[in-house]
Amino acid sequence: MNTAAPSLTDEHPNRARAEWMGLLARARPAELAALLEKAQGLPGYVLLRGPETGLVMLRGRAGGGGAPFNLGEMTATRASVRDAEGRIGHATVAGRDEAHALVAARLDAALQDPARHGALKATILEPLAHSEEQRRAALARRAAATRVDFFALTTQR
């Protein structure tokens, strides 16, 4: 019996939603707020849960595929909302930023609306994805600058 959790690479019915929720959670709050100002207004909402801050357990696997182990705890903030059209949005973000969790949950709900999805994707998700790609490339460049290549010389007798 396979008890492994499905990954995003599997056929996942909500893959797109999982990807945008991750993008919203990893976004820098100031950048998300600035992009939200450019977007058309979000619908009204009712809080279902939170925003509330707590701890989540981080799990790891030795070598990426070994037995799971508890790596440690991390502070996270979550929120759940129901928008005016009845769509439910959830968000969990690293740290204690309640406003970030609330905005991400509201955007999750709004992105489920087919009428709003295209505009929100263009004004919020695509710029966030571009910024995240640039941050990762900059980190890769900094890491590459410290790379040391070792090689060995051998002599033939």
C-alpha positions as CSV (number, residue, x, y, z in Angstrom):
1,M,0.0,0.0,0.0
2,N,1.4,3.4,-1.1
3,T,0.9,5.9,1.7
4,A,3.0,8.7,0.1
5,A,1.2,12.0,-0.3
6,P,0.6,13.0,-3.9
7,S,2.9,15.6,-5.3
8,L,2.2,18.4,-7.7
9,T,3.8,16.3,-10.5
10,D,1.0,13.7,-10.1
11,E,-2.3,14.2,-11.7
12,H,-3.7,16.6,-9.2
13,P,-7.2,18.0,-9.7
14,N,-6.3,21.3,-8.0
15,R,-2.8,21.7,-9.3
16,A,-3.3,25.3,-10.6
17,R,-4.8,26.3,-7.3
18,A,-2.0,24.7,-5.3
19,E,0.5,26.6,-7.4
20,W,-1.1,30.0,-7.0
21,M,-1.5,29.4,-3.3
22,G,2.2,28.7,-3.0
23,L,3.1,31.7,-5.1
24,L,0.9,34.0,-2.9
25,A,2.4,32.5,0.3
26,R,6.0,33.0,-0.9
27,A,5.3,36.6,-2.2
28,R,6.8,39.5,-0.4
29,P,4.0,41.3,1.4
30,A,4.9,44.8,0.2
31,E,5.1,43.6,-3.4
32,L,1.7,41.8,-3.1
33,A,0.1,44.9,-1.6
34,A,1.5,47.1,-4.5
35,L,0.1,44.6,-7.1
36,L,-3.2,44.5,-5.4
37,E,-3.6,48.2,-5.7
38,K,-3.4,47.8,-9.5
39,A,-5.9,45.0,-9.6
40,Q,-9.6,45.6,-9.8
41,G,-11.2,45.5,-6.3
42,L,-11.7,42.2,-4.6
43,P,-15.2,41.2,-3.5
44,G,-16.2,41.6,0.1
45,Y,-15.5,38.8,2.5
46,V,-16.3,37.2,5.9
47,L,-13.6,35.7,8.1
48,L,-14.0,32.0,8.7
49,R,-10.8,31.5,10.6
50,G,-8.0,33.8,11.8
51,P,-5.8,35.3,10.9
52,E,-4.0,33.3,13.6
53,T,-0.4,32.6,14.2
54,G,1.0,29.3,15.4
55,L,3.7,26.7,14.9
56,V,3.9,24.1,12.2
57,M,6.2,21.1,12.3
58,L,8.6,20.8,9.4
59,R,9.4,17.3,8.2
60,G,12.3,16.1,6.3
61,R,13.7,12.9,4.7
62,A,17.3,11.8,4.8
63,G,18.6,12.0,1.2
64,G,15.2,13.1,0.0
65,G,13.7,9.6,0.0
66,G,14.6,8.1,3.4
67,A,12.4,7.8,6.5
68,P,10.7,11.0,7.5
69,F,11.8,12.8,10.6
70,N,10.8,16.0,12.4
71,L,13.2,18.7,11.4
72,G,11.9,21.5,13.7
73,E,9.1,24.0,14.1
74,M,8.3,27.2,12.1
75,T,6.0,30.1,12.9
76,A,3.2,30.4,10.4
77,T,0.0,32.4,10.0
78,R,-3.2,31.2,8.4
79,A,-6.5,32.6,7.4
80,S,-9.7,31.4,5.8
81,V,-12.4,33.6,4.2
82,R,-15.7,33.3,2.3
83,D,-16.1,36.0,-0.3
84,A,-19.4,37.7,-1.3
85,E,-20.0,35.1,-4.0
86,G,-19.5,32.2,-1.5
87,R,-16.1,31.0,-2.6
88,I,-13.8,29.9,0.2
89,G,-10.2,31.0,0.2
90,H,-7.4,29.7,2.4
91,A,-3.8,30.8,3.0
92,T,-0.9,29.8,5.2
93,V,2.2,32.1,5.2
94,A,5.6,31.8,6.9
95,G,6.0,34.2,9.8
96,R,3.6,36.4,11.7
97,D,2.2,38.7,9.0
98,E,-1.6,38.5,9.5
99,A,-2.3,41.0,6.7
100,H,-0.3,38.9,4.2
101,A,-2.3,35.8,5.2
102,L,-5.6,37.6,4.9
103,V,-4.8,39.1,1.5
104,A,-3.6,35.7,0.2
105,A,-6.8,34.0,1.4
106,R,-8.9,36.7,-0.3
107,L,-7.0,36.3,-3.5
108,D,-7.3,32.5,-3.3
109,A,-11.1,32.9,-3.2
110,A,-11.1,35.5,-6.0
111,L,-8.9,33.4,-8.3
112,Q,-11.5,30.6,-8.1
113,D,-13.9,32.9,-10.0
114,P,-13.6,32.3,-13.7
115,A,-14.7,35.9,-14.5
116,R,-11.9,37.3,-12.4
117,H,-9.2,34.7,-12.8
118,G,-7.7,36.0,-16.1
119,A,-7.3,39.5,-14.9
120,L,-5.9,38.5,-11.5
121,K,-3.5,36.1,-13.1
122,A,-2.2,38.9,-15.4
123,T,-2.0,41.6,-12.8
124,I,-0.9,39.6,-9.7
125,L,0.3,36.0,-10.4
126,E,2.4,36.6,-13.4
127,P,4.4,39.5,-11.9
128,L,4.8,37.6,-8.7
129,A,6.1,34.5,-10.6
130,H,8.5,36.8,-12.5
131,S,9.8,38.4,-9.3
132,E,10.3,35.0,-7.7
133,E,12.2,33.7,-10.7
134,Q,14.5,36.8,-10.6
135,R,15.1,36.2,-6.8
136,R,16.0,32.6,-7.5
137,A,18.3,33.4,-10.3
138,A,20.1,36.0,-8.2
139,L,20.5,33.5,-5.4
140,A,21.9,31.0,-7.9
141,R,24.4,33.6,-9.2
142,R,25.6,34.3,-5.7
143,A,25.9,30.6,-4.9
144,A,27.8,30.0,-8.2
145,A,30.2,32.8,-7.4
146,T,31.4,30.8,-4.4
147,R,31.7,27.5,-6.2
148,V,35.1,25.7,-6.1
149,D,35.9,23.1,-8.6
150,F,38.4,20.5,-7.5
151,F,40.4,18.3,-9.8
152,A,43.2,15.9,-9.4
153,L,46.3,15.5,-11.5
154,T,47.7,12.0,-12.0
155,T,51.0,11.0,-13.3
156,Q,51.6,7.9,-15.4
157,R,54.5,5.6,-14.6
